[in-house]
C-alpha cells in the first residue's frame, strides 16, 4: 500500500484510472475506509484518475493523538495533494468528509476544481450525543456502537434486500480504530460551518438522502442554499447514499464531473 507521510501523520492512499486524467479525490465517512467508494471507483476510473485515501485515524492511515479538528483533516487533504504533486482536484466527501469539503471550499478554493458534498450538514448533531458516543467507544470499543450506527446508515428496505452489504459495512465499522474514531467524533462535534458557507467559492453539488436519519433534509438544503450557486440532488437512500443508491449516485457524480468548468 502506498503512503504519504507529512508531519505527524501517515496517510494510506490508492490511485485508479488513467494517470493523465483529471483527479477526483474521494474522502471516506466517519468509521469507514477508502473501500466505501468501490461502487464509484470502478466506474469513475474509466475516464478519471481516482484518488482515495483513509482519513487520519481510519483504515491503514496512522492514528495520531486526538481530538482532531475538521481544519486538521482538511490540511491532511492539502498535504496529500502536495505530496502527490496534484495542483487541483475534484473533491467528493460524505458526512464528516462533507464538512472537510466545506473547509476546503472556504480555505483552499484554488485547489478545488469542484466539490460534491454528500449526506452532510454545516453542523451535525450536538455535543451531548457526540460525547456519549466518544465515551462508549473509548470504554467498550467499536462493538458498542457498530450495530446501532449501521442501522442508521441504510433504509429499512435496503437492509432487507441487501443484508450482505449491510453486514460487510458493519464489519468495516468494527475494524475502525476506536481512538481514531473517537478523535474524529470530536472533530464533528466541534465543527460549525453555518457562517462559512458563503465563503465556499468552488462549484458545488450537494447530494442528500431522502431517508437519511442522520442528516435531516432541512440541513442538507441549508448547505445547498448557503453555498453560492450550489446544485442540489436528493436520492432515495439513507445515510450512505453512495452505496444504497450507487448507480444513481455515480451517474450524478459523472454528470457533475463532465460539466464544463466555469472560468
C-alpha positions in Angstrom: 0.0 0.0 0.0 1.3 3.5 -0.8 1.6 6.1 1.9 2.2 9.8 2.2 4.0 10.9 5.4 3.5 14.6 6.4 4.3 15.9 9.9 2.7 13.6 12.5 0.5 11.6 10.1 0.9 8.8 7.6 -1.9 8.6 5.1 -2.8 5.5 3.1 -3.9 6.2 -0.4 -4.8 4.5 -3.7 -4.9 5.6 -7.3 -7.1 4.0 -10.0 -7.6 5.1 -13.6 -5.6 7.0 -16.3 -2.6 8.8 -15.0 -3.0 12.0 -17.0 -6.8 12.3 -16.4 -8.4 14.8 -14.1 -8.2 13.8 -10.5 -11.3 13.1 -8.4 -10.4 12.7 -4.7 -12.9 10.5 -2.7 -12.9 11.0 1.1 -14.5 8.4 3.4 -17.1 8.9 6.1 -16.7 8.5 9.9 -15.9 4.9 10.8 -15.3 3.6 7.2 -12.3 3.4 4.9 -11.4 4.0 1.3 -13.2 0.8 0.2 -16.6 2.5 0.8 -16.1 4.1 -2.6 -15.7 0.8 -4.5 -19.0 1.3 -6.3 -17.9 4.6 -7.7 -14.2 3.9 -8.3 -14.9 1.0 -10.7 -16.9 3.4 -13.0 -15.0 6.7 -12.5 -11.6 5.2 -13.2 -12.6 4.7 -16.9 -12.2 8.4 -17.5 -10.8 9.9 -14.3 -7.8 9.4 -12.1 -9.5 8.3 -8.9 -7.6 9.1 -5.7 -8.9 7.5 -2.5 -7.3 7.7 1.0 -8.1 6.7 4.6 -8.8 9.6 6.8 -6.4 10.2 9.7 -7.4 7.7 12.4 -9.0 5.4 9.9 -8.2 2.3 7.8 -4.4 2.0 7.3 -3.7 5.6 8.0 -2.0 6.4 11.3 -3.9 7.0 14.5 -2.5 10.2 16.0 -3.5 11.5 19.4 -6.9 13.2 19.4 -9.1 15.1 19.4 -8.9 16.1 15.8 -10.4 19.1 14.0 -12.0 19.5 10.6 -9.3 22.0 9.7 -6.6 19.5 10.6 -8.3 16.9 8.4 -8.7 19.4 5.6 -5.0 20.2 5.8 -4.3 16.5 5.5 -6.0 16.7 2.1 -3.8 19.6 1.0 -0.7 17.7 2.2 -1.8 14.6 0.2 -2.3 16.7 -2.9 1.1 18.5 -2.4 3.0 15.2 -1.8 1.5 13.7 -5.0 2.1 16.9 -6.9 -1.5 17.4 -7.8 -2.2 21.1 -8.4 -6.0 20.8 -8.1 -8.7 18.1 -8.0 -12.4 17.4 -7.7 -13.3 16.5 -4.1 -16.2 14.2 -3.0 -16.8 13.7 0.7 -19.7 12.1 2.6 -20.9 13.0 6.1 -17.9 14.1 8.1 -15.9 14.4 4.9 -18.6 16.7 3.5 -17.6 19.0 6.3 -13.9 18.6 5.2 -15.1 19.7 1.8 -16.7 22.8 3.2 -13.5 23.7 4.9 -11.5 23.2 1.7 -14.0 25.2 -0.3 -13.7 28.1 2.1 -10.0 27.9 2.7 -8.4 26.3 -0.3 -10.7 27.0 -3.3 -7.7 27.3 -5.7 -7.0 23.6 -5.1 -10.6 22.5 -5.7 -12.0 22.1 -9.3 -15.3 21.3 -7.7 -16.9 19.9 -4.6 -19.5 17.1 -4.1 -20.8 17.3 -0.5 -22.9 14.2 0.3 -25.2 13.4 3.2 -23.7 16.2 5.3 -24.6 19.4 7.2 -22.8 22.5 8.3 -23.4 21.3 11.9 -24.1 17.7 12.7 -25.7 16.7 16.0 -25.0 18.1 19.4 -22.1 17.9 21.9 -24.1 15.7 24.3 -24.7 13.0 21.7 -21.1 13.0 20.4 -19.7 13.0 23.9 -21.8 9.9 24.8 -20.6 8.1 21.7 -17.0 9.0 22.4 -17.3 7.7 25.9 -18.9 4.4 24.7 -16.2 3.8 22.1 -13.3 4.6 24.5 -14.7 2.3 27.2 -16.2 -0.6 25.2 -14.7 -0.4 21.7 -16.4 -0.2 18.3 -18.7 -3.1 19.1 -20.6 -0.7 21.5 -21.9 1.4 18.6 -21.4 -0.6 15.4 -24.8 -2.2 15.0 -26.8 0.9 16.0 -24.8 3.2 13.7 -25.0 0.9 10.7 -28.8 0.6 11.0 -28.9 4.4 10.6 -26.8 4.3 7.5 -29.3 2.3 5.4 -33.0 2.4 4.9 -35.2 -0.5 6.2 -35.9 -1.6 2.6 -32.2 -1.8 1.8 -31.4 -3.7 5.0 -34.0 -6.3 4.0 -32.9 -6.5 0.3 -29.1 -6.4 0.8 -28.2 -7.9 4.2 -24.8 -8.9 3.0 -23.8 -5.4 2.1 -25.1 -4.1 5.4 -23.1 -6.8 7.3 -19.9 -6.0 5.3 -20.3 -2.3 6.2 -20.8 -3.2 9.8 -17.6 -5.3 9.7 -15.8 -2.3 8.2 -17.0 -0.2 11.1 -16.0 -2.8 13.7 -12.5 -2.7 12.3 -12.2 1.1 12.7 -9.5 2.1 15.3 -11.5 3.2 18.4 -9.1 6.0 19.2 -9.2 7.4 15.7 -13.0 7.1 15.5 -13.4 8.9 18.8 -10.9 11.7 17.8 -13.0 12.2 14.6 -16.2 12.2 16.5 -14.7 15.2 18.4 -13.9 16.9 15.2 -17.5 16.7 14.0 -18.8 17.7 17.5 -16.8 20.9 17.4 -17.4 21.9 13.8 -19.9 24.5 12.7 -19.7 25.8 9.2 -23.0 27.7 9.1 -21.3 31.1 8.9 -18.6 29.8 6.5 -20.9 28.5 3.7 -20.9 31.8 1.7 -17.1 31.7 1.5 -17.2 28.4 -0.4 -16.5 29.5 -4.0 -15.9 26.2 -5.7 -18.6 24.8 -8.0 -20.6 22.6 -5.7 -23.1 19.7 -5.8 -24.9 18.8 -2.6 -26.3 15.2 -2.5 -28.9 14.3 0.2 -30.7 11.1 1.1 -34.5 11.3 1.3 -34.5 8.7 4.1 -31.3 9.8 5.9 -32.0 9.8 9.7 -28.5 11.3 10.4 -28.8 14.4 8.2 -32.3 15.9 8.1 -33.2 17.2 4.6 -33.6 20.7 6.0 -29.9 20.6 7.0 -28.9 19.5 3.5 -30.9 22.3 2.0 -29.2 24.7 4.3 -25.9 23.7 2.9 -27.1 23.9 -0.7 -28.8 27.3 -0.1 -25.8 28.7 1.8 -23.2 28.0 -0.9 -23.4 30.4 -3.8 -24.6 28.7 -7.0 -24.6 25.2 -5.4 -26.8 22.5 -7.0 -28.9 20.0 -5.0 -29.8 16.4 -5.6 -32.0 14.1 -3.5 -31.6 10.3 -3.8 -33.9 7.6 -2.4 -31.5 6.4 0.2 -30.5 6.8 3.8 -27.0 8.0 5.0 -24.6 6.0 2.8 -26.3 7.1 -0.4 -23.2 6.2 -2.5 -23.7 2.5 -1.5 -27.5 2.3 -1.2 -28.2 4.2 -4.4 -24.9 3.5 -6.1 -25.9 3.7 -9.8 -27.8 7.0 -9.3 -25.1 8.4 -7.1 -22.4 7.5 -9.6 -24.4 8.9 -12.5 -24.9 12.2 -10.7 -21.2 12.4 -9.9 -20.2 11.7 -13.5 -22.6 14.4 -14.8 -21.1 16.9 -12.4 -17.5 16.0 -13.3 -18.3 16.2 -17.0 -19.9 19.6 -16.9 -17.7 22.3 -18.4 -15.6 24.3 -15.9 -16.7 27.9 -15.3 -13.7 30.1 -15.9 
